[in-house]
Amino acid sequence: MERTERGLRLHRLPAWVRRQFADGQLMAMQAQPSGVRLAFTTTATRIDLVTHPVRLAYRGLDRPRGNIDVCIDGELVLRDPLTDGDVNEVDLQTGQTTHQPGQPHHTHLRGLSAGDKRVEIWLPHNESVDLVDLSADAQLHPLTTPALRWVHHGSSISQGSNAAAPTQIWPVVAAQQLGLNLRNLGFGGSALVDPFMARVIRDSPADLISVKLGINVVNLDGMRSRTFVPAVHGFLDTIREGHPDVPLLVMSPIYCGIHENTPGPGAIDPASLGTGQVRFLATGREGDTELGRLTLSVIRKLLEDVVKSRSDRNLHYLDGTQLYGEKDAVQLPLPDALHPDVATHRLIGERFAKHVRSERPDGSQEGQRSWLAQA
């Protein structure tokens, strides 16, 4: 938390990371509080939250606003669309950004039951917010009920891109079904096997850890097989320095037709600008895996081999196409050719929850206990 003139600004990465590598994309994504919520018990019948949103907009693209979701005793009671706030608008053709200041946003809860209840106010997954004020007509008490702490790292899909609300992103869907206390380290465009990210996970309290790697490496065209495999080993080695026995799940990418057999870089389809629905495409040559160029098909095999090669009974592998595969893409196509929509986020979250409850998370490892059961 960072104190500002307005209140408290939330960051999902610690200050030392932001000093070490202040990449503009990563800084914007880590300031969006995906998976972050205010959680407490109270007998209050009235609760008021004041936030100051700061949203990232792209000229010519219609991006939906964020929402604040309020759950009481596990049930959604309010979905509050954000209004006003500041806007940082990016011109994709020139790269220039303009800043437009705005007013705070007010979230009101009225007529709540007077009894003791558990309240969770989920902050937007796709806009930054400063917390300005929180008031109620009774005391708010921090939650004391323990829950398994799940640390998850991934790309924009894990952050929740194309979901409409913070409780609709697939990690939250899964966490709620599994009863887990989620810390979401999903960052749009930034799941790049960065050593500093492994150190963050290493130093974070965790009962369960999952890392979903691959899609950003491909659509950045950021590595070759020769560099990717040692980087993943080093990433896992660093996590194990702080969590030698914690159940750790390595997840490969979900199905994404544009990159299954075509390397990056990925790019925005120029023809989609101004249409209201941006689409992505792959600019590499289909089938080109010479010199170790990476596609999603190649990365899945590499990640599976990495997990099998390590003598780690608490390390598991999950093929992302078990959560969303080629057949699913026919019924639920990715609207921008890269990110799942609301229905697909729910499908992925529900399948993930079902998968980690199973006794054999990896069919090739007979009798292995599940990722969840190990904790």
Secondary structure, DSSP 8 states (H G I E B T S, - for coil): -EE-SSSEE--SS-HHHHHH---HHHHHHHTS-TT-EEEEEE--S-EEEEEEEEEEEETT------EEEEEETTEEEEEEE--S-EEEEE-TTT--EEEE----EEEEE-S--SS-EEEEEE--SSSEEEEEEEEESS-EEE------EEEEEE-HHHHTTT-SSGGGSHHHHHHHHHT-EEEEEE-TT--S--HHHHHHHHTS--SEEEEE-SHHHHHHT---HHHHHHHHHHHHHHHHHH-SSS-EEEE-----TTTSS----EEE-GGGTTSSS--EEE-S-TT--GGG---HHHHHHHHHHHHHHS--TTEEEE-GGGTS-HHHHHHS--TTSSS--HHHHHHHHHHHHHHHHSS-SSTTSTT---HHHH-
